[in-house]
Amino acid sequence: MSSVSADWVLPVGEAPIEGGVVRWDDATGKILEVAHGRGERHHDDAAIVPGFVNAHSHLEYASYAGFGDGETFARWLSIHMQRKRRLDAVGMAAVARLGAAVSLASGITTIADYSFSGAAVEAMQALGLRGTVYLEVFAHDPADAERQLAEKRERLEESALVRLGVSPHAPYTCSLEVYRWCLGLGVPVGTHLAESSAENAWLERGDGPLAGLGPILVGPTGRRAVGTLEAVLGPELLCAHCVDVTPGEISLLAERDVPVAHCPRSNALLGCGVAPLSELRTAGVRVGLGTDSPASAPSFDVFEEMRAAVYAARGRAARPDALLAADALRLATAGAAEALQLGTCVGTLSPGKQADLAVVSLSGSPYTPVEDPAAAVVFGGSPDRVLETIVDGHTRYCKEEFDWREVRSTANAARRRMLAQEA
């Protein structure tokens, strides 16, 4: 049996515990007890939280920061597609490994990753992250989607921590028949949905900013994005973004129990808008927080993502109680786990669940001495404050011991290759 304790333990779903300890079984990695007490290792001026669950990421884009910043969504997407083609498998693997390392350093233990090449699978397995990798397909014809998926899966294996799924990219790059085929495979399925008004403009009328993407597009359907996928919407289809949605579409998402990954920083920086988070939650939609990637958001910093969610929700609703710190913490833990159908395994610190947790230093924070531990973590936390990240009872990241040199140097070399032809 192993244990760790801190000034505060935030189980999520239960009241915070001052002077708390988490104990787990070393053989199974399952939590045995969350209670008052002191563990084998104690962290002063710190809080223990469930490992963050990232409901939407692209680890393979960890080195893409700033590409196309300020461009229209279509131009931004085109720049990324062009530069991505300059990387070989070794380069993609190096970038994905950096993404996995940075995620652990942010306290993230579980990831729903949308992967273009499959490199995220090996990166997550190598560094000990839990999650699902949704292999992306772009296709009009299910046979083409089948070919793409087979090529990507050929060299990949699932593991105890990492499961493989499929991602029909979006309703403007994949036909409804491709979605039906993907959902018939019996594996996790994730997509991007209603990310911007440009998506709806193309699908409804065949015009707007996306028109310049050419052959990658499927033809207009005459319906908005949610309507285009109405026939396949359900609890098995994880939908990232859902920014440009109407009240009627929100009701449909709730009625079909469609899980949504909310990515406020990415939506804001790409100029896509502010997702109606309060309306989605009020309707009963399962919502989890996702960082997206440095291709659109600056980082995998889940603390910054939680704060952005609070700012956006309060600003949109013009109410200071639209999203509280405890709500944001839940979105990044239990809410995201429920969206990924992993709520029985991770997302809270509860006996019987896996020992996935992060230790966050509060020392020197403006929120100490602590009045509200959730506010201290959400508003005062940062990756620099993550002392330790534990997955399945095993320490996967320790701030004082992790060696960043090779991880960063190989990823930087890949970024230089993407930029070299434009120098």
Residue, then its C-alpha position, 0 to 999 in steps of 0.5 A: m500500500s502507498s499513500v500521499s498526503a497534503d494540507w488539502v485533498l479535493p476528492v471532487g464530488e465530496a467536500p474538501i478534506e483539510g489535512g487529508v491523505v489518499r491511500w491505494d493498493d500497489a498491486t491494482g492501482k485502486i484507491l483504498e481510502v481518502a480521509h483525514g490523516r498523514g501519508e508516507r509522503h506529505h506535501d506542505d502548502a499543497a493540494i491533492v486533486p484528481g488527475f485532470v482528464n483532458a476531454h480534447s487534445h492533439l498531442e501531435y501538435a505540441s510544437y505548432a504554437g503560433f502557426g497561422d495566428g490571427e488568420t481566418f479559420a480556413r486559412w489557419l487550417s490550411i497552414h497547419m495541413q501544409r506544415k504537417r506534411r513536412l514531418d516524417a514519422v520520427g518528427m511526429a513522434a517527437v512532437a507527440r512525446l513532448g505533448a505527453a510530457v507537458s500534459l503530465a507536467s500540467g497534472i493531466t492523467t487521462i486524455a482524449d486525443y484526436s490523432f492524425s498519424g497515431a504517434a500519440v499512442e506510442a507517446m502516451q504509452a511510453l510516458g504512462l498516460r491513460g486515455t483514448v486515441y481517436l485516429e482521424v479519418f477524412a473521407h466521403d466514402p466509407a471505403d476510403a475511411e476504412r483504408q485510412l484507419a487500417e493504415k494508421r492502426e497497422r503498427l499500433e497496439e492497445s495497452a492497459l492504459v491506452r485504447l484506440g478509437v476513430s475520429p471522423h474529423a468533422p461534418y464538413t470533411c466526412s460524410l454521414e455514411v462515414y460517421r455511420w461506418c465509424l460508429g458501427l466499429g464498436v470503438p470510441v468515436g470522437t469528432h469536431l462539431a459546430e466549431s465555427s459559423a464557417e462550418n455552418a455556412w459551408l454545410e447550409r449553403g456551400d459558401g463562406p471561409l471554408a470554401g477555399l479548402g477544396p477537395i477535403l470538403v464534403g458537399p453541402t447538406g443544406r443543414r447546419a452541423v448538428g442537423t447534418l449529424e442528427a441521424v447519428l448523434g448519441p452518447e457514443l459520439l464525443c463532440a468537441h467544441c459545439v460553439d455555434v449551436t442554437p437553443g434547439e440544437i442544445s436541446l437535441l444534444a441533451e435529448r440524445d445524451v451527446p457528450v461535449a468537450h469544451c475548449p474555451r481558449s481555442n475557440a477564443l483565439l481562433g475567433c470562433g466565439v464563446a460556447p454556450l457552456s451555461e446553457l449546455r450544462t443547464a440542459g443536462v449535456r455531459v460537458g468536459l473541459g479540453t485544452d485542444s492543443p498549441a496549434s490553437a490554444p497556447s498550451f496544454d495548461v489545464f489551469e489556464e483552461m479552467r480559468a478561461a472557462v470561468y471568464a468566458a462563462r461569466g462574461r457571456a452570462a454577465r453573472p459572477d456565479a455562472l461558473l464557480a471555481a469548484d464547477a471548473l474543477r469538476l469540468a476538468t476532472a469528473g465532468a470530463a471523465e463522464a463525457l469520456q464514459l470513464g466516470t467509474c474509473v477516474g475523475t474523482l478521488s474515491p475508493g475503488k477508482q484508479a489512483d490517478l492524482a496530481v499534487v499542486s503546490l499552493s506555496g506563495s499563492p495569493y490564495t494562501p492561507v486557504e479559504d476556498p481550496a478549489a479557488a486556490v487550485v483553479f485561480g492560483g494553480s499552474p503547471d509550474r506548481v504541479l509537484e507530482t502526477i500519479v497514474d494508476g498509483h505510479t509516479r509519472y512526473c515529478k517536478e524535481e526529477f523529470d529530464w526535459r532535455e531530449v524531449r524538448s530538443t527533438a521536438n524543437a528539431a521537428r518544429r524547425r523542419m516545419l518552418a525551414q522551407e519558409a525561412 
